[in-house]
């Protein structure tokens, strides 16, 4: 594809303005100044200034550190919605919500099939959280969390026994938990059922993708290795029958 057409279709500017940017030396392809009329192919890195330009047709998969107060919704009427907050140049959405009061790792992508596969509860994809509560964490509390907790919310029609999970004590008031399901405000409801209140909740991992040192409000593209492993795990999970559930 001609470079000026690529920039136009990516929503950067018109073709004529793209030609002007190229002429001024503001456009680079793979780190080298672009030339008028040049062609670009998939996989090449196109920048205007320091900003990397994504094709709207390319698959984009991002790791995002959602801050507290940002709402996982595509409703642009909501002031602090996540789409407006991150303003990514390619339209992406989230694969798995975090509630407004929670923070940490979100996977955001324009790959609808990836979202569908990650969201299917029967595949039991792991999500890990670091949780701080208002009372000292005890071994009995963790044992009950691991065994499964009955959570109810009549207004939302919720009455469920949570799946068995893994926990680990991190500090006097802090523990980690690995879930394979995503009921509405699940961890908060589990803690409340056992007499605890969550003070801080951070998602630190989704499947093989880790939050690591990503700062609140920051975004990064997944590495090739992360993407390869993520898609492999998704594929493997579809080929495994979960006992008692349809494939």
C-alpha positions in Angstrom: 0.0 0.0 0.0 1.2 3.5 -0.8 2.4 5.3 2.4 0.1 8.3 2.0 -2.9 5.9 1.7 -1.8 3.9 4.7 -1.6 7.1 6.8 -5.0 8.2 5.5 -6.7 4.9 6.2 -5.2 4.8 9.7 -7.0 8.0 10.4 -3.9 10.2 10.7 -4.7 12.8 8.0 -5.7 13.1 4.4 -3.5 11.8 1.6 -2.5 15.3 0.6 -1.5 16.2 4.2 0.4 12.9 4.4 2.4 13.9 1.4 3.2 17.2 3.2 4.3 15.3 6.3 6.5 13.0 4.2 8.1 15.9 2.4 8.9 17.7 5.7 10.7 14.5 6.9 8.3 13.9 9.8 7.4 10.3 8.6 9.7 7.3 9.1 9.4 3.7 8.1 11.4 1.2 10.1 13.4 4.1 11.5 14.4 5.7 8.2 12.9 8.9 6.7 10.1 8.1 4.2 10.1 9.1 0.6 7.2 10.3 -1.5 5.3 7.4 -3.3 6.9 4.6 -1.3 5.1 1.4 -0.5 4.7 -0.1 3.0 3.9 -3.7 3.8 2.5 -5.5 6.9 5.0 -5.6 9.7 6.8 -2.4 8.9 6.9 0.3 11.6 5.5 3.6 10.5 5.9 6.7 12.7 4.8 10.3 12.4 7.2 12.0 14.7 7.6 9.7 17.7 4.1 8.2 17.4 3.7 4.7 16.0 0.8 4.5 13.5 -1.3 1.3 13.5 -3.2 0.1 10.5 -6.9 -0.2 11.2 -6.7 -3.7 9.7 -3.9 -5.0 11.8 -4.6 -7.0 15.0 -3.7 -5.0 18.0 -3.3 -6.7 21.5 -2.4 -4.4 24.4 -1.6 -4.7 28.1 -3.1 -1.8 30.0 -2.9 -0.8 33.6 -6.3 0.5 34.5 -6.3 3.0 37.3 -9.0 3.2 40.0 -12.0 5.4 38.9 -11.9 4.4 35.2 -15.0 2.5 34.0 -14.9 -0.5 31.7 -17.6 0.6 29.3 -17.9 1.6 25.6 -20.7 4.0 26.5 -19.2 7.4 25.6 -21.8 9.1 27.7 -19.9 7.9 30.8 -17.3 10.5 31.5 -14.5 8.3 32.8 -14.9 5.4 30.3 -11.9 3.4 29.4 -12.0 4.1 25.6 -11.9 7.8 26.1 -9.2 7.5 28.8 -6.6 5.7 26.7 -7.4 7.4 23.4 -5.6 4.6 21.5 -5.3 5.5 17.7 -6.9 2.1 16.7 -10.4 1.2 18.1 -9.8 -1.4 20.8 -12.0 -2.8 23.6 -11.4 -4.8 26.7 -11.4 -8.6 27.1 -12.7 -9.0 30.6 -13.9 -6.1 32.9 -12.4 -4.6 36.0 -14.9 -2.7 38.2 -14.5 1.0 38.8 -12.9 0.6 42.2 -10.4 -2.0 41.0 -7.1 -1.5 39.1 -4.5 -3.4 37.2 -4.1 -5.5 34.1 -6.6 -5.4 31.2 -6.1 -6.9 27.8 -7.4 -4.6 25.1 -7.7 -5.6 21.5 -9.4 -5.1 18.2 -9.5 -8.9 17.7 -13.1 -9.8 18.4 -12.5 -13.6 18.1 -9.7 -13.3 20.8 -12.1 -11.5 23.1 -14.8 -14.1 22.6 -12.4 -17.0 23.4 -11.0 -15.3 26.5 -14.4 -14.5 27.9 -15.8 -18.0 27.7 -16.0 -19.2 31.3 -16.0 -22.9 30.4 -12.3 -22.6 29.3 -11.2 -21.6 32.8 -8.6 -19.1 31.9 -6.6 -18.0 34.9 -6.7 -14.4 36.3 -4.5 -13.5 39.3 -5.2 -10.7 41.8 -3.4 -9.1 44.7 -6.0 -8.2 47.4 -5.7 -6.0 50.5 -8.5 -6.3 53.1 -9.5 -4.5 56.3 -8.6 -7.4 58.8 -5.7 -9.7 59.2 -5.7 -12.6 56.7 -6.0 -16.0 58.4 -5.3 -19.5 57.2 -9.0 -20.3 57.8 -10.1 -17.4 55.7 -7.8 -18.5 52.8 -9.0 -22.1 53.1 -12.7 -21.0 52.8 -11.9 -18.8 49.8 -10.1 -21.8 48.1 -13.0 -24.2 48.8 -15.6 -21.9 47.3 -17.9 -19.2 48.8 -21.6 -18.8 48.3 -22.3 -15.3 47.0 -25.7 -13.7 46.5 -27.1 -10.6 45.1 -31.0 -10.9 44.7 -31.1 -7.6 42.8 -28.8 -9.0 40.1 -30.2 -12.5 40.2 -26.8 -13.8 41.5 -26.8 -16.9 43.7 -23.6 -19.0 43.1 -21.0 -21.1 44.8 -17.6 -19.9 43.4 -15.3 -22.4 41.8 -12.3 -23.7 43.8 -9.3 -21.4 43.5 -5.8 -20.9 44.7 -4.7 -18.4 47.3 -1.5 -17.4 49.0 -0.8 -15.1 52.0 1.4 -12.1 50.9 1.3 -9.9 54.1 -0.7 -9.4 57.3 -3.6 -7.8 55.3 -2.8 -8.9 51.8 -3.2 -12.1 49.8 -3.1 -13.3 46.2 -5.9 -15.2 44.5 -6.1 -17.1 41.2 -9.6 -17.4 39.7 -10.9 -19.3 36.7 -14.2 -17.5 36.5 -15.4 -13.9 36.5 -18.6 -13.3 38.3 -19.7 -9.7 39.0 -17.5 -8.2 41.7 -16.6 -11.8 42.6 -13.6 -11.2 45.0 -15.3 -8.4 46.8 -18.5 -10.5 47.3 -16.4 -13.5 48.4 -14.6 -11.5 51.0 -17.9 -9.8 52.2 -19.5 -13.2 52.7 -16.6 -14.1 55.0 -16.8 -10.9 57.0 -14.0 -9.0 55.2 -14.0 -5.8 53.2 -11.6 -5.2 50.2 -9.6 -2.0 50.5 -7.5 -2.5 47.3 -7.8 -5.0 44.5 -5.2 -5.2 41.7 -5.3 -7.7 38.8 -1.7 -8.8 38.2 -2.0 -11.5 35.6 -4.3 -12.7 32.8 -3.3 -16.2 31.6 0.4 -15.7 30.6 0.3 -11.9 30.5 1.7 -10.2 33.6 1.2 -6.6 34.8 4.8 -6.4 35.8 6.2 -2.8 36.2 3.6 -1.2 33.9 2.6 2.1 35.6 -1.1 3.1 36.2 -2.5 4.5 33.1 0.2 3.1 30.9 -0.2 0.9 27.8 2.2 -1.5 26.0 1.9 -3.8 23.0 2.3 -7.5 23.9 5.6 -9.0 22.8 5.7 -11.6 19.9 6.5 -14.3 22.5 3.5 -13.2 24.7 1.2 -13.2 21.7 2.4 -16.6 20.5 1.9 -18.2 23.9 -1.5 -16.4 24.4 -2.9 -17.7 21.2 -1.5 -21.2 21.8 -3.2 -21.3 25.2 -6.5 -20.2 23.7 -6.2 -22.9 21.1 -5.3 -25.6 23.6 -8.2 -24.6 25.9 -10.7 -25.2 23.1 -9.5 -28.7 22.7 -9.9 -29.7 26.3 -13.2 -30.9 27.6 -14.0 -29.6 31.1 -15.6 -32.3 33.2 -19.4 -31.8 33.3 -19.4 -29.1 30.7 -19.9 -29.1 27.0 -16.8 -28.5 24.8 
